Amino acid sequence: MRSFAILLRKEEMALFSSPIAYAVMTVFLLIMGYSFTLTLFISHQPSMVHVFFQMFVLFMLTAPLITMRLLAEEQKLRTMEVLLTAPVSEVAIVLAKYVASMSLIVVMLLLSGCYAATLAWFGDPDFGPIYSGYLGLLLFGSALVGTGLLASALTANQVIAALISLSVFLLLWIIDNFGWLLPSPADTLVVNLSLAVHFRPFAVGSIYLSDVGFFLSVTLLTLLLTVRALARR
């Protein structure tokens, strides 16, 4: 646990001392603030459904920027060998990088809570969909970080890692549009791989165990594959 805490502190300091983290948070809050204000004045309804869907898209675009350097930078700087020969396991290395990245996701979600507070101040919103929406974004962010971490483990080039992550995210976002064209039962299988299909219920106030399980399964699978990728070095 001590070695994990040291690794986690190192990753947190590296992440929050980087201008990328603050640039991502700034762009995220500016775009979402504008979108929230515009949506509120147009719809005149105390709802965050549209905001959650826009945050869903922004997470896909910003997650690769957060995760691209996690392991790719270690390989580029040739510090991966030093890290792997240290008295820490591959699991601890991966989990430290995962938790550090998730902390930035959590900070972004906490800062966006001002939108919900604004709705509560000026109106009487239904907090059920708001709670479920934030839960969905947290699980969704976890799956994105896990996938991005795996992409970063596969290459020493940060740009390539970001492009791999973004390509996978975009594919899993729109894959349900192609799934409906396939014959049964392939259509159901492909549609159920869609990130949007599993996030949509959270945004409108519904929580299904199948959707929770999907995001947790993606997270666990990608973290496991990342550990295996490190173990083979």
TAUR-V745762 format. One record per run of one state. SS is the DSSP state (~ for helix, > for strand, _ for the rest). FROM is the first residue (numbers start at 0). LEN is the number of residues. If there is no record, write none. Layout:
# TAUR-V745762
ss/from/len
SS/FROM/LEN
SS/FROM/LEN
This chain:
# TAUR-V745762
ss/from/len
_/0/1
~/1/15
_/16/2
~/18/25
_/43/5
~/48/19
_/67/4
~/71/5
_/76/3
~/79/6
_/85/4
~/89/33
_/122/4
~/126/27
_/153/4
~/157/22
_/179/6
~/185/6
_/191/3
~/194/9
_/203/5
~/208/23
_/231/2
